[in-house]
Amino acid sequence: MCGPHSTGLWHDQAMEQWLGPIDQLGYVVDDIEGSMAHWTRQLGVGPFYFLPSPPMQELTYRGRPTPARIAVALSFSGLLQVELIQPLDDEPTPYRDFMAAHGTGLHHVARFVDDYDEAVARYAARGMEAYFGGRGLTEKQRFCYFDTEFHGGTASELIETVEFGGFFEAIRAAAADWDGSDPVRTVGG
């Protein structure tokens, strides 16, 4: 029987310690504007910071470069970041593959890390290899996903926050003081 005090995979304290807490839930959606409306109106999470087509650099998927574009929306519920991702083209990405296999829904959990190289090495030491990654909004903000064969495809992501954490903190502060007004705040063009 698995439970909070068992030694099964469901609650492996050693795994929790090397990974750290989950910082983000990432959902793949097919209508990002409708999804932001749902999260703000029905779930009370907001405001969302909407990036219609954030610059993605050096993207590779399963060992091959991909010019994929996505739309992203970010908010917080307490300390947990909610990310909504909508593919904008038919280029290869894990988001497209997830939608083909599962539809929309929870695609990944992410952890924010200051020492990205060390975190990637921890995954590698456990036999896990990144299958998708690149650079995000800044040249120094790297991210990557690690595959899983368990639980319907939910992946694990690492997000480097050395130069990007301030943006996340601003979003978290806005969510903490959010009064329901201005539920979507567009960043960039």
Buried (B, 14 or more C-beta within 10 A) or exposed (E): EEEEEEEEEEEEEEEEEEBEEBBBBBBBBEEBBEBBBBBBEEEEBBBBBBBBEBEBEEBBBEEEEBEBBBBBBBBBBEEBBBBBBBBBEEBBBBBBBBBEEBEBEBBBBBBBBEEBEEBBEBBEEEEBEBBBBBBBBBEEBBBBBBBBEEEEBBBBBBBBBEEBBEBBEEBBEBBEEBEEEEBBBEBEE
